[in-house]
Amino acid sequence: MKLNKILVMVLTIIIACTTLSCIVSASYEVSPAYSIAGDITSELSISGTTATCRSYAFASTAVKIEVEQTLQKKSLWFWNDISGASWSKTVNTRTIDFTNSKSNLNSGTYRVKSVFILTNSSGEKENVTVYSTEKTL
């Protein structure tokens, strides 16, 4: 009887360790599979108290690209849109290069959020959101 308890305990430990090692060793790489989107970037540069925001996309199969570009400021753990610093543009081609600026910024950490909607000739659409690196003023 005592041997059965020891055997059950040993088997339980082995199963637990095996399961734990499987969980720990599992790794997943998730990358979105875009069929239209190609080279897409969102960039921010700051000079003095002026931010320059750039949104760029090239999609070889796109016939239309829409972008909404927004300058955001970090507040604790959240990002807030800056008033008067949101712009949009639509082009009927496969490339968009969109630059805007916002002046008289206060100190803080900023980034650019660019939301792209890419449409191919079949009418299929892809939504892609990209953020610039953060810059501190």
C-alpha positions as CSV (number, residue, x, y, z in Angstrom):
1,M,0.0,0.0,0.0
2,K,2.8,2.4,0.9
3,L,4.6,1.4,-2.3
4,N,1.6,2.3,-4.3
5,K,1.4,5.8,-2.7
6,I,5.1,6.4,-3.5
7,L,4.7,5.1,-7.0
8,V,1.7,7.4,-7.6
9,M,3.6,10.4,-6.1
10,V,6.7,9.7,-8.3
11,L,4.5,9.4,-11.4
12,T,2.7,12.6,-10.5
13,I,5.9,14.5,-10.1
14,I,7.3,13.2,-13.5
15,I,4.1,14.1,-15.3
16,A,4.1,17.6,-13.7
17,C,7.7,18.2,-14.6
18,T,7.2,17.0,-18.2
19,T,4.2,19.2,-18.6
20,L,5.9,22.2,-17.1
21,S,9.0,21.8,-19.3
22,C,6.7,21.5,-22.4
23,I,5.0,24.8,-21.4
24,V,8.2,26.6,-20.7
25,S,9.9,25.4,-23.8
26,A,7.1,26.3,-26.1
27,S,7.7,29.5,-28.2
28,Y,5.5,31.1,-30.7
29,E,6.4,33.7,-33.3
30,V,3.4,35.6,-34.5
31,S,3.7,37.8,-37.6
32,P,0.8,39.2,-39.5
33,A,0.3,37.8,-43.0
34,Y,-0.5,40.8,-45.2
35,S,-1.2,40.2,-48.9
36,I,-1.3,43.8,-50.0
37,A,0.9,45.7,-47.5
38,G,4.5,46.1,-48.3
39,D,6.9,48.6,-46.9
40,I,5.1,50.6,-44.2
41,T,6.7,53.1,-41.7
42,S,5.7,55.7,-39.2
43,E,8.4,58.2,-38.2
44,L,8.7,61.1,-35.7
45,S,11.5,63.7,-35.5
46,I,11.5,66.6,-33.0
47,S,13.4,69.8,-33.3
48,G,13.0,72.4,-30.6
49,T,9.3,72.3,-29.8
50,T,8.2,71.1,-33.2
51,A,7.4,67.5,-34.2
52,T,7.5,66.3,-37.8
53,C,5.4,63.3,-38.5
54,R,5.9,61.1,-41.5
55,S,3.8,58.1,-42.7
56,Y,5.0,56.1,-45.6
57,A,3.6,53.1,-47.4
58,F,4.5,51.2,-50.6
59,A,2.2,48.3,-51.6
60,S,2.9,46.9,-55.1
61,T,-0.7,45.6,-55.6
62,A,-2.5,48.6,-54.0
63,V,-4.7,50.8,-56.1
64,K,-5.7,53.0,-53.2
65,I,-4.0,53.9,-49.9
66,E,-5.6,55.8,-47.1
67,V,-3.7,57.0,-44.0
68,E,-4.7,58.7,-40.8
69,Q,-1.7,60.1,-39.0
70,T,-2.0,61.2,-35.3
71,L,0.6,62.6,-33.0
72,Q,0.2,61.2,-29.5
73,K,1.7,62.1,-26.1
74,K,2.2,59.7,-23.3
75,S,0.4,60.3,-20.0
76,L,1.4,57.8,-17.4
77,W,0.7,54.5,-19.1
78,F,-1.7,55.8,-21.7
79,W,-1.3,57.6,-25.1
80,N,-3.5,60.6,-25.8
81,D,-4.1,62.2,-29.2
82,I,-2.7,65.8,-29.4
83,S,-5.4,68.3,-30.3
84,G,-4.9,69.7,-33.8
85,A,-2.4,67.0,-34.7
86,S,-4.4,64.5,-36.7
87,W,-4.3,64.4,-40.5
88,S,-5.5,62.1,-43.2
89,K,-4.8,61.6,-46.9
90,T,-6.0,59.3,-49.7
91,V,-4.2,58.5,-52.9
92,N,-5.2,56.3,-55.8
93,T,-1.8,54.8,-56.3
94,R,0.5,52.3,-54.6
95,T,2.7,54.7,-52.7
96,I,2.0,57.4,-50.1
97,D,4.4,59.7,-48.4
98,F,2.7,62.0,-46.0
99,T,4.4,64.5,-43.7
100,N,3.0,67.0,-41.3
101,S,4.2,69.1,-38.3
102,K,3.0,70.3,-35.0
103,S,4.7,73.2,-33.2
104,N,4.7,74.6,-29.7
105,L,4.8,71.2,-28.0
106,N,5.3,70.9,-24.2
107,S,7.8,68.5,-22.7
108,G,6.9,64.9,-22.7
109,T,7.2,61.7,-24.7
110,Y,5.6,61.5,-28.1
111,R,5.0,59.1,-30.9
112,V,3.2,59.0,-34.3
113,K,0.3,56.6,-34.9
114,S,-0.3,55.8,-38.6
115,V,-3.4,53.8,-39.6
116,F,-3.3,52.7,-43.2
117,I,-6.1,51.2,-45.2
118,L,-4.8,49.5,-48.4
119,T,-7.1,48.5,-51.2
120,N,-6.2,46.2,-54.2
121,S,-7.8,46.0,-57.6
122,S,-10.2,43.3,-56.4
123,G,-11.5,45.6,-53.7
124,E,-9.9,43.7,-50.9
125,K,-8.8,45.9,-48.0
126,E,-6.1,45.6,-45.3
127,N,-5.9,47.7,-42.2
128,V,-2.4,48.2,-40.8
129,T,-1.5,50.3,-37.8
130,V,2.1,51.3,-37.1
131,Y,3.7,53.4,-34.5
132,S,6.9,55.5,-34.7
133,T,9.6,55.2,-32.1
134,E,9.1,57.3,-29.0
135,K,10.8,60.6,-28.8
136,T,11.2,62.8,-25.7
137,L,11.1,66.6,-25.7
